[in-house]
């Protein structure tokens, strides 16, 4: 792969503008951050229930922080790369904005209630009332429905021409869209992989973008492609934020003790090789007694260290990444010391955070709310002539109504509508339809 193609500024269905004070990639960033889809993330669950007095992360604050970390990874990698490859200095100078834009957009396709929302939509078709539609759609389409994926939904949201909207969706550059794709294959070609990035309905757009960026197929007989090099940076930024900030939220809510989170964060720093950290920590602790402020200091130092680690890994594996041979994520290649600390933190997250009753209750709420809405609206859109179903369908915004009359398009209409809801709207609509005050 070469950077001239990888950083293509071509947009879907729109002419180029040469008189803008912003670069093409800065325009991508602005388009995402000013969109209503991005604003809706403020009312979508990250991990913990949407907060009252204690402010924890939602999908919007998470996306902003991932963008910040992604930008730092790209800038640090850039500085290291141009020492080895000085000819790239001007060619890749915008990679920080590309990565930040993709980071902003990476969660746009997530349904209400976090990952439990994905599971609920999948379960509706896998073993719920939606299973009756299996014989009415192609196998490739059915694989989308039984394994609904927020990553693929984000790509659809950004590129699909919804009813009454402009062609090309957000009309982002090919470089930003390709960077967004962590799992460059459709659902029916994912094999044993858990995730994928492309619904059957967006395959043509996917192939066009990969061709524009000069990204090769790994398997000539399938639609499995290599990854855009910058997608590794976006993924690493997301991994770092999940690891560190979920722990910080759990501490604020009293789920993890100060001792435990301190132990997790400090375990990444070796007393022999990270003497500057311990010197700064001693100084910070002597000046600051507030526990949350101390944890914020540790969080900042840890993110900074991990940014350095993953940028080193990217540069060390640069040739393999550019040739499409690099396997797994950047985080998966951490040195042994940091990898051991990472596993310690992951174990603490699973035992203390993701199994906590407050988290489980949100997931159960999601199953009830989204499962009910999926049943009601799928029934309405496939049997639209009853008086009740006509009224129910009038609640679906025009943009989600498809002019295509096949079953897959109808079911996608419902999935588009429900996956775009905020947690609060989904709960309120559920209450309204069930007559609950």
C-alpha positions in Angstrom: 0.0 0.0 0.0 1.2 3.6 -0.6 0.2 6.8 1.3 -0.8 8.7 -1.8 -3.7 6.3 -2.3 -4.3 5.6 1.4 -4.9 9.3 2.1 -7.3 9.8 -0.8 -9.5 12.9 -0.3 -12.1 11.7 -2.8 -15.7 12.0 -1.4 -18.8 10.0 -2.2 -21.0 11.8 -4.7 -19.7 15.3 -4.1 -17.3 17.5 -6.0 -14.0 18.6 -4.4 -13.7 22.1 -2.9 -10.4 23.8 -3.2 -11.3 27.2 -1.6 -11.9 26.0 1.9 -9.6 27.2 4.7 -9.8 23.7 6.1 -8.1 20.6 4.8 -10.4 17.8 3.5 -9.7 15.8 6.7 -10.5 18.7 8.9 -13.8 19.0 7.1 -14.5 15.4 7.9 -13.9 16.0 11.6 -16.2 19.0 11.5 -19.0 17.2 9.6 -19.0 14.4 12.2 -18.9 16.6 15.3 -21.7 18.9 14.1 -24.0 16.0 13.1 -27.2 15.1 15.0 -26.0 11.4 15.1 -22.9 12.5 17.0 -25.0 14.6 19.4 -27.3 11.6 20.1 -24.3 9.8 21.6 -24.7 11.9 24.8 -27.7 9.9 25.7 -26.3 6.4 24.8 -24.8 4.2 27.5 -21.1 3.6 27.6 -21.0 1.1 30.4 -22.7 2.5 33.5 -26.3 3.8 33.7 -26.6 7.4 32.5 -25.6 9.5 35.5 -27.3 11.5 38.1 -25.0 13.3 40.5 -21.9 11.3 39.5 -20.8 12.0 36.0 -19.5 9.0 34.1 -18.8 8.5 30.5 -21.5 8.2 27.8 -20.8 7.4 24.2 -20.2 11.0 23.3 -17.6 11.8 26.0 -16.0 8.4 25.2 -15.8 9.3 21.5 -14.2 12.7 22.2 -11.6 11.1 24.4 -10.8 8.4 21.9 -10.3 11.1 19.3 -7.9 12.9 21.6 -5.9 9.8 22.2 -6.0 8.7 18.6 -4.6 12.1 17.5 -1.8 11.7 20.0 -0.9 8.2 18.8 -0.8 9.4 15.2 1.3 12.5 16.0 3.8 10.4 18.0 4.0 7.8 15.2 4.5 10.5 12.6 7.5 12.0 14.5 9.1 8.6 14.7 8.3 7.5 11.1 9.8 10.6 9.5 13.1 10.0 11.2 13.3 6.6 9.4 11.4 7.7 6.3 12.1 11.4 5.8 10.4 11.3 2.4 7.1 10.9 4.2 7.3 14.2 6.1 4.8 16.1 3.9 3.0 13.1 2.6 1.5 11.9 5.9 1.4 15.2 7.9 -2.4 15.0 8.1 -2.7 11.5 9.6 -3.6 12.8 13.1 -6.7 14.5 11.7 -7.7 11.3 9.8 -7.4 9.2 12.9 -9.2 11.7 15.1 -12.1 11.8 12.6 -12.4 8.1 12.5 -12.3 7.9 16.3 -15.1 10.5 16.5 -17.3 8.3 14.3 -16.4 4.8 15.6 -19.4 4.5 17.9 -22.1 6.2 15.7 -23.7 2.9 14.8 -24.1 1.6 18.4 -27.7 1.1 19.4 -29.2 2.1 22.8 -27.9 0.3 25.9 -24.4 -0.4 24.7 -23.3 -3.8 23.6 -26.4 -5.4 25.1 -28.4 -3.5 22.5 -26.4 -5.3 19.7 -27.1 -8.6 21.5 -30.8 -7.9 21.8 -31.2 -7.1 18.1 -29.3 -10.2 17.2 -31.3 -12.4 19.6 -34.6 -11.1 18.2 -33.6 -12.7 14.8 -31.6 -15.6 16.2 -34.1 -17.1 18.7 -36.9 -14.6 19.0 -40.0 -13.7 17.0 -37.8 -12.4 14.2 -36.6 -15.9 13.3 -39.7 -16.3 11.1 -38.1 -14.0 8.5 -35.1 -16.3 7.8 -36.7 -17.9 4.8 -37.6 -14.5 3.3 -34.1 -13.1 2.9 -30.8 -14.2 1.4 -28.3 -16.1 3.6 -25.9 -13.2 3.2 -28.6 -10.8 4.5 -29.7 -13.1 7.3 -26.1 -13.2 8.6 -26.3 -9.4 9.1 -29.5 -9.7 11.2 -28.5 -12.5 13.4 -25.2 -10.9 14.3 -26.0 -7.2 14.3 -22.8 -5.2 14.6 -22.5 -1.5 15.6 -19.3 -1.1 13.5 -21.1 -2.1 10.4 -24.0 0.1 11.3 -21.6 3.1 11.7 -20.3 2.5 8.1 -23.9 2.3 6.9 -24.9 5.5 8.7 -22.0 7.4 7.2 -22.3 6.2 3.6 -26.0 5.2 2.9 -28.4 7.6 1.2 -31.3 7.6 3.5 -34.7 8.6 2.2 -34.8 12.4 1.5 -31.1 12.8 2.3 -28.2 13.5 0.0 -26.3 10.9 -1.9 -23.2 9.6 -0.2 -24.4 10.0 3.4 -22.0 12.2 5.3 -19.8 12.3 2.2 -16.6 11.8 4.1 -13.2 11.2 2.4 -12.3 7.7 1.4 -9.3 7.9 3.7 -11.4 8.6 6.8 -14.0 5.9 5.9 -11.3 3.3 5.3 -9.7 4.2 8.6 -13.0 3.6 10.3 -13.1 0.0 9.1 -11.5 -2.2 11.7 -13.0 -5.5 10.4 -12.7 -5.2 6.5 -15.2 -7.9 5.5 -18.9 -8.5 5.5 -20.8 -10.6 8.0 -21.0 -13.7 5.9 -17.3 -13.8 5.3 -16.3 -13.3 8.9 -15.7 -17.0 9.6 -14.8 -17.5 13.3 -14.3 -13.8 13.9 -16.8 -12.2 16.3 -17.1 -8.8 14.6 -17.3 -7.4 11.0 -17.7 -4.0 9.5 -19.9 -4.3 6.4 -23.6 -5.1 5.9 -24.7 -6.8 2.7 -26.4 -3.6 1.6 -23.1 -1.6 1.7 -20.8 -4.0 -0.1 -20.5 -2.0 -3.3 -19.6 1.2 -1.3 -17.1 -0.8 0.7 -15.4 -2.2 -2.4 -15.3 1.3 -4.0 -13.6 2.8 -1.0 -11.0 0.0 -0.6 -10.2 0.3 -4.3 -9.9 4.1 -4.0 -7.4 3.7 -1.1 -5.4 1.0 -2.9 -6.1 -1.6 -0.1 -5.7 -5.1 -1.4 -7.9 -8.2 -0.8 -6.1 -10.7 1.4 -8.1 -13.5 -0.1 -8.8 -13.1 -3.8 -11.9 -15.4 -3.7 -13.6 -13.5 -0.8 -14.3 -10.0 0.3 -11.7 -10.0 3.1 -9.3 -7.1 2.7 -6.2 -5.8 4.4 -6.7 -3.0 6.9 -6.0 0.6 6.4 -2.8 1.3 8.4 -4.4 4.1 10.3 -7.3 1.9 11.5 -4.8 0.2 13.9 -4.3 3.6 15.6 -8.0 4.2 15.9 -8.5 0.8 17.4 -5.6 1.3 19.9 -7.1 4.6 21.0 -10.4 2.9 21.7 -8.7 0.0 23.5 -6.8 2.4 25.7 -9.8 4.5 26.6 -11.9 1.4 27.4 -9.2 0.0 29.7 -8.4 3.2 31.6 -11.6 5.2 31.7 -14.0 2.4 32.6 -11.8 1.8 35.6 -11.9 5.5 36.5 -15.7 5.6 36.2 -16.0 2.5 38.5 -13.8 4.2 41.1 -16.0 7.3 41.0 -19.1 5.2 41.6 -17.4 3.4 44.5 -17.3 0.0 42.7 -13.5 -0.3 42.7 -11.5 0.8 45.7 -8.9 3.5 45.5 -6.3 0.9 46.4 -7.3 -1.5 43.6 -7.4 1.1 40.8 -4.1 2.6 42.0 -2.6 -0.8 42.0 -3.8 -1.5 38.4 -2.6 1.8 37.0 0.8 1.8 38.8 1.4 -1.8 37.7 2.2 -0.5 34.2 5.3 1.4 35.4 8.5 -0.4 36.2 10.6 0.9 39.0 13.8 0.5 37.1 12.7 1.8 33.7 10.1 4.4 34.7 11.9 6.4 37.4 10.5 9.7 36.0 6.9 8.4 36.7 7.7 7.6 40.3 9.4 11.0 40.8 6.4 12.9 39.3 3.9 10.7 41.3 5.7 11.5 44.6 5.6 15.2 43.7 1.9 15.1 42.7 0.8 13.2 45.7 2.7 15.6 48.0 0.7 18.5 46.5 -2.7 16.9 45.9 -4.8 15.1 48.6 -8.1 14.8 46.6 -8.4 11.1 45.7 -10.2 11.7 42.3 -7.5 14.2 41.3 -4.8 11.7 42.2 -6.5 9.1 40.0 -6.8 11.6 37.2 -3.0 12.1 37.4 -2.4 8.4 37.2 -4.8 8.1 34.3 -3.0 10.8 32.4 0.4 9.2 33.0 -0.9 5.8 32.0 -2.5 7.0 28.8 0.7 8.8 27.9 2.7 5.7 28.4 0.4 3.5 26.3 0.3 6.1 23.5 4.1 5.8 23.4 4.0 2.0 23.5 1.5 1.6 20.6 3.2 4.2 18.5 6.5 2.3 18.9 4.7 -0.9 17.9 3.3 0.7 14.8 6.7 2.0 13.7 8.4 -1.3 14.5 5.9 -3.2 12.4 5.5 -0.6 9.7 6.6 -2.8 6.8 4.2 -5.6 7.8 1.3 -3.1 8.3 1.9 -1.5 4.9 2.0 -5.0 3.3 -1.2 -6.1 5.0 0.6 -8.8 6.9 0.3 -7.5 10.5 -2.0 -9.6 12.7 -4.1 -8.6 15.7 -4.2 -5.2 17.3 -1.4 -2.9 18.4 -2.4 -3.4 22.0 -2.0 -7.2 21.5 1.7 -6.6 20.8 2.6 -4.8 24.0 5.9 -5.7 25.7 5.7 -8.5 28.3 5.7 -6.1 31.3 2.9 -3.9 30.0 1.0 -7.0 28.7 1.0 -8.5 32.2 -0.3 -5.3 33.7 -3.0 -5.1 31.0 -4.2 -8.5 31.8 -4.4 -7.6 35.5 -6.6 -4.6 34.7 -8.8 -6.6 32.3 -9.4 -9.2 35.0 -10.3 -6.5 37.5 -12.7 -4.9 34.9 -14.5 -8.2 34.3 -14.9 -9.1 37.9 -15.7 -5.6 39.3 -17.2 -3.6 36.4 -18.9 -5.6 33.7 -20.6 -8.0 36.2 -21.7 -5.2 38.6 -25.5 -5.2 39.3 -25.9 -1.6 38.0 -24.4 -2.7 34.6 -26.4 -5.9 34.4 -29.6 -4.0 35.2 -29.0 -1.7 32.2 -28.4 -4.7 30.0 -31.6 -6.3 31.1 -33.5 -3.1 30.6 -32.1 -3.0 27.1 -33.2 -6.5 26.3 -36.8 -5.7 27.4 -37.1 -2.3 25.8 -35.3 -3.0 22.5 -36.7 -6.5 22.2 -40.3 -5.2 22.6 -39.7 -2.4 20.1 -38.2 -4.7 17.5 -41.2 -7.0 17.8 -43.8 -4.3 17.5 -42.2 -2.5 14.5 -41.1 -5.6 12.6 -44.7 -6.8 12.8 -46.0 -3.4 11.7 -43.7 -3.0 8.7 -44.4 -6.5 7.4 -48.1 -6.3 8.0 -48.8 -2.6 7.5 -52.6 -2.6 6.7 -54.1 -2.9 10.2 -55.2 0.2 11.9 -52.8 -0.2 14.8 -49.8 -0.9 12.5 -50.5 2.1 10.3 -50.4 4.3 13.4 -47.2 2.6 14.6 -45.5 3.1 11.3 -46.3 6.8 11.3 -43.8 7.1 14.2 -40.9 6.0 12.0 -39.2 9.1 10.5 -39.4 9.4 6.8 -35.6 9.1 6.4 -35.7 5.4 7.4 -38.5 4.4 5.1 -37.2 2.4 2.2 -38.6 2.5 -1.3 -37.5 -1.1 -1.8 -40.2 -3.6 -1.0 -38.2 -6.7 -0.2 -38.1 -8.1 3.4 -34.5 -7.3 4.0 -35.0 -3.6 3.3 -38.1 -3.5 5.5 -36.3 -5.1 8.4 -33.3 -2.8 7.9 -35.8 0.1 8.1 -36.7 -1.0 11.6 -33.1 -1.7 12.7 -32.0 1.7 11.4 -34.8 3.4 13.3 -34.2 1.6 16.6 -30.4 1.6 16.5 -30.4 5.4 16.1 -32.5 5.9 19.2 -31.0 7.2 22.4 -31.5 5.2 25.6 -34.0 7.8 26.9 -36.1 7.9 23.8 -36.2 4.1 23.5 -37.4 3.8 27.1 -40.0 6.6 26.7 -41.3 5.1 23.5 -41.6 1.7 25.2 -43.5 3.2 28.1 -45.8 5.1 25.7 -46.7 2.0 23.6 -47.3 0.0 26.8 -49.3 2.7 28.5 -46.9 3.0 31.4 -46.8 6.3 33.3 
